[in-house]
Amino acid sequence: MLTKLSPTKQKIYEIYKKYWKNITYKKMSEYLWIQASAVFKHVQDLVDMWYLQKRSDWSIVVLDVSATAKIPLLWEISCGTPLYVFEIYDEISVPKSLLKGGWRFYALQAKWDSMIKAGIVSWDYLIIRHQTDVEDWDIWVLIQKDDFDEYATLKQIFHTPSWVLAKPKNPLFETFILSNEEAEIRGKLMWVIRDY
């Protein structure tokens, strides 16, 4: 799944590996003779490609891409109207450094664009941590159940003891509410990977 890097991205990745605690976009732009905005774009690409990780405090961490692990790729998930759950078992390789904490992980492939403002587009691979206890306003795999079938969608979730609110990250799609009997949470979105 890891994409081969362009020469500039490879240089930026190597600089981060060596100086990650003491490097700024400005210093890197001077070293590489490119604009700081171009460095920022390359760094964002390296985050999307799983070579770097941005922490919540905006610091950058270099991921170890040499060690990988396989996780199951289960199905396509709707980023729009909930999609019938039809499991197709496959596997993808991801850096082991992403699979922390003793949790179980699996992958889904995004379809449609209700989560586009969260940076998720069709055919992105979504790395999901298997978890059912909901933390409000995070992005979750939501299963909508009826008497016979299950339908899955990816949404930002808010919940109460009696209902779940599912919010898209695209103003063209509507927020909807399900009772707890109709809804089940099957995992928390942890990572998005995109093929270039």
C-alpha positions in Angstrom: 0.0 0.0 0.0 2.9 2.4 0.5 3.6 4.5 -2.5 7.1 5.1 -3.9 8.2 8.6 -3.1 9.3 11.4 -5.5 12.9 12.7 -5.1 11.7 15.8 -3.2 9.4 13.8 -0.9 12.1 11.3 -0.3 14.5 14.1 0.8 11.9 15.6 3.1 11.2 12.2 4.6 15.0 11.6 5.2 15.4 15.1 6.8 12.5 14.3 9.2 14.0 10.9 10.0 17.3 12.7 11.0 16.2 16.0 12.4 12.5 15.6 13.2 12.7 17.4 16.6 14.6 20.4 15.3 13.3 21.1 11.8 10.8 23.7 10.7 9.1 24.3 7.3 11.2 27.5 6.9 14.5 25.6 7.6 13.6 22.8 5.2 12.6 25.3 2.5 15.9 27.0 2.7 17.8 23.7 2.6 15.8 22.4 -0.4 15.5 25.7 -2.2 11.7 25.5 -2.5 8.9 27.6 -1.0 7.8 26.8 2.6 4.2 26.3 1.2 5.6 23.6 -1.1 7.3 21.9 1.9 3.9 22.1 3.7 2.2 20.4 0.7 4.8 17.6 0.5 4.6 17.0 4.3 0.8 16.7 4.0 1.2 14.2 1.1 3.7 12.2 3.3 1.1 12.2 6.1 -1.6 11.0 3.6 0.8 8.3 2.3 1.6 7.1 5.9 5.2 8.1 6.0 4.7 10.8 8.6 2.0 11.4 11.3 0.7 14.7 12.6 0.0 14.7 16.3 -2.8 16.7 17.9 -0.2 19.3 19.0 0.8 19.7 15.2 4.2 18.1 15.8 5.4 15.6 13.1 6.3 12.0 13.9 8.2 9.7 11.5 6.5 6.4 11.0 8.5 3.2 10.7 7.4 2.0 7.2 9.9 -0.9 7.2 7.7 -3.1 9.4 4.2 -3.9 8.1 1.3 -6.0 9.2 -1.7 -7.4 7.3 -5.2 -6.4 8.4 -8.5 -7.6 6.9 -10.2 -5.5 4.2 -13.9 -6.3 4.8 -16.2 -4.3 2.5 -16.9 -1.0 0.8 -18.5 1.6 3.1 -20.8 4.3 2.1 -19.9 7.9 2.7 -23.5 8.8 1.7 -26.7 6.8 1.9 -26.0 3.6 4.0 -24.8 0.7 1.8 -25.8 -2.9 2.2 -23.2 -4.8 4.2 -21.7 -7.5 2.0 -18.4 -8.7 3.4 -15.6 -9.5 1.0 -12.5 -10.7 2.8 -9.2 -9.5 1.5 -6.1 -8.1 3.2 -4.0 -5.0 3.0 -0.5 -4.3 4.4 -0.1 -1.3 6.7 2.8 0.0 8.9 2.8 -1.8 12.2 3.4 1.6 13.9 -0.3 2.5 13.2 -1.7 -0.6 14.9 -1.1 0.3 18.5 -2.7 -0.4 21.9 -3.6 -4.0 21.6 -6.8 -3.2 19.6 -8.2 -5.2 16.6 -8.1 -3.2 13.3 -9.7 -3.8 10.0 -9.9 -1.8 6.7 -12.8 -0.5 4.6 -12.9 1.3 1.3 -14.8 4.5 1.1 -17.5 5.1 -1.5 -19.1 8.5 -2.4 -18.4 11.9 -0.8 -20.5 12.8 2.3 -17.3 12.9 4.3 -15.2 15.1 1.9 -14.7 17.9 4.4 -13.1 15.4 6.7 -10.6 14.6 3.9 -12.2 11.3 2.9 -13.0 10.7 -0.8 -14.1 7.7 -2.8 -11.7 4.7 -2.9 -9.7 5.9 0.2 -8.8 3.0 2.5 -10.1 3.6 6.0 -8.3 1.9 8.9 -10.9 1.2 11.6 -10.2 0.3 15.2 -12.8 -2.2 16.4 -14.6 -0.4 19.2 -18.2 0.0 20.2 -18.1 2.5 23.1 -18.8 5.9 21.3 -16.9 9.1 21.9 -19.1 11.9 20.6 -18.1 13.9 17.5 -15.5 11.3 16.3 -16.0 9.5 13.0 -17.5 6.0 13.3 -18.7 3.0 11.3 -22.5 3.1 11.8 -24.6 0.1 11.1 -28.3 0.7 10.4 -30.3 -2.4 11.1 -33.8 -3.5 10.0 -35.5 -6.9 10.6 -33.3 -8.8 8.0 -30.4 -6.6 6.7 -27.6 -4.3 7.8 -26.5 -1.1 6.0 -23.3 0.7 6.8 -22.2 4.3 6.6 -19.3 6.4 7.9 -20.4 9.5 9.8 -19.5 11.8 12.6 -21.6 10.6 15.6 -23.3 12.1 18.6 -25.4 9.9 20.9 -27.7 9.8 23.8 -29.1 6.8 25.8 -32.0 6.5 23.3 -30.7 7.8 19.9 -27.7 8.3 17.6 -27.2 11.4 15.4 -25.2 10.8 12.3 -23.7 13.9 10.7 -22.0 14.0 7.3 -19.1 16.3 6.6 -20.6 17.7 3.4 -23.4 20.2 3.3 -25.0 18.5 0.4 -25.9 15.5 2.6 -28.4 15.5 5.4 -27.9 14.6 9.1 -30.1 11.8 10.3 -31.2 10.3 13.6 -31.6 6.6 14.4 -33.0 5.0 17.6 -30.5 2.8 19.5 -32.5 -0.3 18.4 -31.8 0.7 14.7 -28.2 1.6 15.1 -24.9 -0.2 16.0 -21.4 1.2 16.2 -18.7 -1.1 14.8 -15.5 0.9 14.9 -13.7 4.2 15.0 -11.9 5.7 12.1 -8.2 6.0 12.9 -6.4 6.5 9.6 -7.1 7.3 6.0 -4.8 6.1 3.2 -5.0 7.1 -0.4 -3.3 5.6 -3.5 -1.6 8.2 -5.7 
